[in-house]
């Protein structure tokens, strides 16, 4: 189950959903982003009943990248109750994302 793709319209609604939300800020031309893609999709599958796993293409929605101060990609942000609770920049192993998800479920 691939991660959902968010645009500006659905972004705020999604992060304010009350669920734990992981958002991968990425771009198709970014090598580390491509390498991280399968990990994000796997997390989407593993946490489909517990959290929302989403992606934001920074080229399609640069306003969101600017608003959330994404200056380097990939950046993965975690939200709960509409506010950012954690932030990772770079490609990390799946275990690091799982550790953050589990700690905040």
Helices and strands as residue ranges (DSSP letters): E 4-5, H 8-15, E 20-26, H 31-46, E 51-57, H 62-67, E 75-80, E 83-89, H 94-104
